[in-house]
Amino acid sequence: MADEMVRRAQMFINVTYDNGAKLGISRLTENGETSWTVMYALTRALQYELGITALSDSFGPTTLSTLQTKHPSIGSGSPANIVRIVQSGLYCKGYDGGEIDGVYDARVQAAVTRLKTDMGVDFAYPGTVVTPKVFKGLLNMDPYITVGTGTEQIRAVQRWMNGTFVQRRDFFIVPCDGRHSRTVAQAMLYAVQYTIGMADGTANGNFGPGTQAGLKSNTVSVGSSGTWVQLFTAGMLLNARPVAFAGTFTEAHAAEVRAFQSFVALPVTGRGDYPTWASLLVSYGDQTRKGAACDGVTRITPDRAATLKAEGITIVGRYLTNAIPGGGTVPEKTIQPGELQTIADQGMRCFPIYQTFGRGAEDFSYPLGRAAGQAAINAALDHGFRTGTRIFFAVDFDAYDYEVTDNVLPHFKGIEDAIRDDGNRYTVGVYGPRNVCTRVSDAGHASASFVSDMSSGFSGNFGYPLPANWAYDQIVTKTVGTGAGAINIDVNITSGRDTGQGSFNPPRTVKPDTRLHPDVQNAMQIDVGKYMESLGFPLDGGIRSYQHWKCFERTVTAHDDLITELSQRHSMRKALIQTTAYWEMRHIAPDDEAAWLAVIAAFNTTGQYIRDTSTGIAKQRAITLIGAHNHALDRGYGTDQPRRDTAIDEDKYNAWKQAYDNERYALTSVALIHRWDIDGKPGGDDDSPALRAPSLDYTDTEIYEVLRRYQGPGEPAFTEAKKRMGLYYVMEKYNSISRNY
């Protein structure tokens, strides 16, 4: 909402620093709206007035120390432009800054007094002047009044911390908006360290050995009073526990502490002991705790199972897939053949984790979620997980809140829809930072959380309470056991909400593909259509030439015998051929068909091949067709085509016209183009390295590469291949059912 005085503050910057570009102060849009851009400009203006030559958006140590040296208190008689910056900052914060005239009058003094009171530093910094740390707190976007979902109890904590610790060198004024945050969590650690007695420069806001030792010496219980009780009750409030912020520990506090300890699976003592302090202050809590579960990337053998059971661990989290061909540096990341039976034989249980490329927001969307859901179903069935198993889908990066909104939540809706369309044989869990888990679960997309609390510095962990539906709390990585029993694990605390599975179906063996069973064809057509709709391809074709049913018929069912034979001949999953052909046919548009007719007309009248446009149901170019079939002749892959020359128009046209006229030729060419791409496309336009020979157990990365290379060596092929992967998973679901029917 525009404010006239904020607009005048923007005008002040623009007029006073009209040579701002050279000075390093950007010209502001005079719209009357407070923003970080405005605060950065005010910070740079202050730095300029202080004589700092290297201007920066950061109100950092140089700005603070220079201000302390030159103007330790801003008030009446201070330089006019510095006063104008104060006045502008006040208006941006919602206070009365006077006339932005450089006069530190009664209005400004009253506003500064109110600001310091709101900050909680009115006793630490009495009077009407602006001190350096108050100035720093003025030139940012932190609110000092309760906003949104903030509570007065948490605001009281924030104001108390500011007033109590602001005089310490490395403690800066935190927001007083009544909401927990990363900044407030960091301030709590400093406050604890100062209360322990750490000197400036020693206190660093980290939960290190000195802090841990200090907390172990300061247990609070009923009857305790003083700063330690204030800190403890503050920690309880910041972890969303309904206690009173107080200086005396009461029976009511003890009752809430017992409830908290029970919730996070700590010994229930009712006292503020070290394990409880740790759980309040850092996401991983007391890392010496013993967990009943673990997860890892190493095969569970009988020796390793014995080690885990000796540690009190009976539940193991293992990965359904490994995106890296051959496993890379973690060859046992995915569940190994016979491993689940070993786990069951040893009296242990297993919960499955699904993760492929999920390390950035770009890997999360509704269509990719549908793809992930279907891929996880396929893998869980392959390994033998029974109906009712909960699969934990990973969000293994520090997702900011807006990325959760824009990417992660739609992704999990896609997962949820894929699981539902499969008949809900499996349920959905979420693995990730606290905020991700909470928001995905609150949206109804997951029934339990596997919390990546080891990553304590993640913005989604620091300052957020443990999700209400947590099942596993990942707290530390360590190696246990010796010799053949040695294993590196992530230790997980358990709540009992999920216990994995203790018995399994026989794993599905790697089998060659067969013809599609008649019972699955209709469901397959429906599922493929739903997935394509999620990508913006309506069933009726929309602006493109062919409806969904027609594409499915021509690229999947009508030529199922041929596709099955090609799959078996080339040791290639049918889904690779089906996905490529269907995807390409769904993209045919009227402009493509007009271009094809122009090519035919030109050759019939001039004998010239005027344009190498992609044609036929699999949209293939002449140069690609000739390259793939010539390569097949060289390698003995099987083709009935003669050797052709890409320099001869007639050869190019004949290859192209066959793809235009003959669907069987086009589908056969899909398989041969995949073979050419797998071999590194010698003589072609893609310098990607060769993949391993076609195999029925290709990894996700290998499948992705085959699909990507069909489209080309650059964008949009890389982005589109992720979408093709989702289609592949749907196709593979029904091929798998058919070959295991």
Secondary structure, 3 states (H helix, E strand, C coil): CCCHHHHHHHHHHHHHCCCHHHHCCCCCCCCCCCCHHHHHHHHHHHHHHCCCCCCCCCCCHHHHHHHHHHCCCECCCCCHHHHHHHHHHHHHHCCCCCCCCCCCCHHHHHHHHHHHHHHCCCCCCCCCCECHHHHHHHCCCCCCCCCCCCCHHHHHHHHHHHHHHCCCCCCCCCCCCCCCCHHHHHHHHHHHHHHHCCCECCECCCCCHHHHHHHHCCCECCCCECHHHHHHHHHHHHCCCCCCCCCECCHHHHHHHHHHHHHCCCCCCCCECHHHHHHHHCCCCCCCCCCCEEECCCCCCHHHHHHHHHCCCCEEEEECCCCCHHHCCCCCCECCCCHHHHHHHCCCEEEEEECCCCCCHHHCCHHHHHHHHHHHHHHHHHHCCCCCCEEEEECCCCCCHHHHHHHHHHHHHHHHHHHHHCCCCCEEEEEECHHHHHHHHHCCCCCEEEECCCCCCCCCCCCCCCCCCEEEEEEEEEEECCHHHCEEEEEEEECCCCCCECCCCCCCCCCCCCCCCHHHHHHHHHHHHHHHHHCCCCCCCCCCCCCHHHHHHHHHHCCHHHHHHHHHHHCCCHHHHHHHHHHHHHCCCHHHHHHHHHHHHHHHHHCCCCCCCCECCCCECHHHHHHHHHHHHHHCCCCCCCCCCCCCHHHHHHHHHHHHHCHHHHHHHHHHHHHHHHCCCCCCCCCCCCCCCCCCCCCHHHHHHHHHHHHCCCCCHHHHHHHHHHHHHHHHHHHHHHHCC
